[in-house]
Amino acid sequence: MTVRPIRYLGDPVLRRTARPVEAVNDAIRALIDDMIESMHEAQGVGLAAPQIGVGLQVVVLGMPEEEPFALVNPRVKSRSGTRVMDAEGCLSVPGYRGALQRSVKVTVEALDAHGRKIEITAEDDLLAEALEHEVDHLNGILYVDHIPDLGKLQKLRGTGWVDEGEPEEAEEPASSEATDTRERATGTAGKR
Ligand code: NI
């Protein structure tokens, strides 16, 4: 297993639509192993293949205290309800968190690491949030795309997907221009 570098906001691979996996073979399982190791190294709870520069529909999820697992070719089969997440983050946007709306209940169908069809339903928990977040990645969507005013992103001392640091005051006044915030986020990412 190999830890692969995380791609950051501004890298075009994060904006491309990932291709479906045609066969869940040893090469895909090796990719999954690398993704799980990379996710753990980065202290994340989810990682999509484009985040390590691979344009395939593969995600891994690792909820705290639970065995990590992979979803190949995941599709959101159904979602219902809305809730506001107050501090979502992304390994590809290190050092920031933001509030956005997610579904309460999410059902995803996919293949597992052995190519078997599986279906996962999560409700009102971190997994439900992560399922939508990671499937978004496969469609070139980042969580910040769901936040109308990027000036409201919180800057953190830590970098993790989950709470690795306390919010701190922005060093400069938050801009209402979305593009300014994106550039600041990218600049921060580039230092890591
Ligand atoms: Ni992410």
Boltz pocket constraint, residues with backbone or C-beta under 6 A from the ligand:
constraints:
  - pocket:
      binder: B
      contacts: [[A, 46], [A, 89], [A, 90], [A, 91], [A, 92], [A, 133], [A, 137]]
      max_distance: 6.0
